Amino acid sequence: MNDNNEDLSTQDFKQRYLWGIYLRYAAVGLGLLLYGYSFLLGEKAGATLLLVVAITLYNLLAHYIYRSKQKYRMGEIVVLIGFFQVLDILAAAVLVGMTGGLESPYWFLYPVLMIISGFGTFSRYSYLVLFIVAFTVIFYLGLLGIAFKQLIPVFGSSLVITPQVLLKTIFNRAIFTIVVLLLFAATVYYFSKLINQNRELLSKKNRELLRTLEELKDIGRMKDDFITNVSHELRTPLAIVRENLSLIEDRVVGEINEKQRYLLAGARGNLDNLGEILNSILDSSKITSGALEIRRRKTDINLLVAKAVDLLKDKAQRKAIEIETILPEKSSVYVDPDQLTRVFVNLIDNAIKYTQKSGRITISLELSENEIRGSICDNGIGIDEQEIPLLFERFVRAKKAEEMGVKGVGLGLSICKGIIELHRGKIWVESKPNQGTKFIFVLPRVEVDG
Amino acid sequence: MDNKKPKILIIEDENNIAEALRLRLEANGYDVITSSDGVEGLHKAHTERPDLIILDIRLPKMDGYKVCRMIKFDEEYSSTTVIILTARIQPSDIAMGKEVGADEYMTKPYRSEELLAKIKQYLAAEN
C-alpha cells in the first residue's frame, strides 16, 4: 500500500529529473549557437566548446542512467538529481571563470540555476537553494581574491589603474553581484516554500485518499471472502438436512406412513425454498459488491427462454396459466447464458406468482441489428403506480404481494436489474393495477466472447 | 459385468453426507466405498478400481482438485468417471473443476434424483 504512495512522488521526481536533462540539452544547444557565433567573429572559444562537450557528456550519462532502470527509489532519484545539479553549478563556475571571472556576463546562470532548483527539481528540498547561494558567494569571494592578486585581468576597468581603483572596482562588482544573488535567492526560496507547502498538502491528501481507497478495496475483498465462506458453511448443512429428510421420505431406510411422508415432503419443500433464498441473497451481495462477472458466449437465446419456461412449467400448470412465447427466427447472440436464464426465470416466476388462475403470460423476444429486446407480459394483478420507482431496489416487495401472502424476500428484480446492467442494458416496467404487468429489457448486441 | 454391481467411491470428509449418499446409492443397487480424506481417497481409487467417484473439494490432506487431477491425468485410471460434489458455487471453482478433468460438477445442496440420473448416465456410457 505504501509502495503506491512512494511511487507517486518518485514518479514525480523522476519526471523532474528528466526535465532537468532536457533543460541541459537546451543549454548545450544554446552554447553551441554562441560558440558558432564567436567562431564566425573569429574569436577563440575552444575552451567554451570543451565545456559544452563536457556538459553534453555528463548529460548523456544522466539520460543513460534514467533509461537503464525501470524503477527507482525516492532516495536514489534525489541523489541523482543532486549530483547532476552540482555538476551544473561547477560547469557554470567554470564558464564564469573562463569568461572573465567577476566581469563575466554569465553570472546570470546562478539565478537561473536557483530558479530551476527552487521551483523544479528540488521542490520540497527548497533549502538546497541556499547551498547554491553559499557556493556562489564562496566562489565569488575566491574570484575576488584572484582578481585582487591580479592573476586574471579585469575587463572594463579604466586604462590607468591604481591599486586603490582596482580594489574599489573589484569590490563594487563583487558586492553588487553577491547582494543581487542573495536577494534573488531569498525571493526564490520564499516562493518555492509557498508553492511547495501547497504541494505537500495536496500530496498528503492524495496519500490519504489512496489509503482510503485501498482500505475500501480490502473491505470489498473481505466481503467476497465472507460471502464465499458463508455460502459454503450454509450449503453443507442444508445438503445434509435435505438429503437425510429425503432418504426417509423416499423410504430408503424403512417404511413410513402417509402422514409422516406428507410432513417430510413439506419440510423438504421448505428447505428447497431456503436454498433458493440463500442463492438470491448471495447473488444479490455479489452484484452489489461487484463480484459478479458476466461471461459472454455465443448463445441461442431462444433456448434460454425455453429452458426457463420448462423449469416453471409445472408451477404454471398448477394455476392453469398459459405461457405463450413469441421468438425470433435467428436467435444467436453473445450473452452470459446462465445469468440471462436467471433473468427469464425470475421474471416468469414473478409473472406466475402475481397472475390469477387461468391467466396468461406472453414472453416475446425481438432481435434487431444492435439490440435485443425482451418482454414478459402478464394479465395479473398489476403494480400500483407509486410502487414502481422502488420496485428494482433490494428487499422491496409490492404491498399486494404481502397481502396475497406471496413468498419472497424481494431480491429477484434487483438481481435481474444487476444482470441486465452488467450486460450494459436497461430494464423497466409498465403496469396497470388489475390489468397486468409488462417487464421490458433491452440489451445492446455485442459480438464478443468473454 | 452385468451381474456385478457397479462400484462407487465417495470421497467426502463430512460424515453425514457420506452416509446419506451411501444409503441412497446402496438402495439403488450400487456397491459403495467411502473415504474421508484426499490421500486415502486417491489410494482407494487406485486399489479398489471404482467405476465412478463422487468427490468433494474441501478435503483434509489433499484437496479434491488435486485428487481429480491425479486420477484424470493418469492414463491407467483416467477412464474412471469423476463427479465433483461441492458446496463451492463460484464460477472460478467450476472452471477449475473442468480444468482438472472432472466429468461433472454438482453443487450442494444437491437433488438426489439429479445425482442418480447422472450416475446412471455415466455408468451406461462406460459399459
Interface residues (C-beta under 8 A of the other chain):
Chain A: T228 S231 H232 R235 T236 L238 A239 I240 R242 E243 N244 S246 L247 D250 V252 V253 L271 G275 L282 E293 R295
Chain B: E14 N16 I17 A20 L21 L23 R24 A27 R58 A87 R88 I89 Q90 P91 T107 K108 P109 Y110 S112
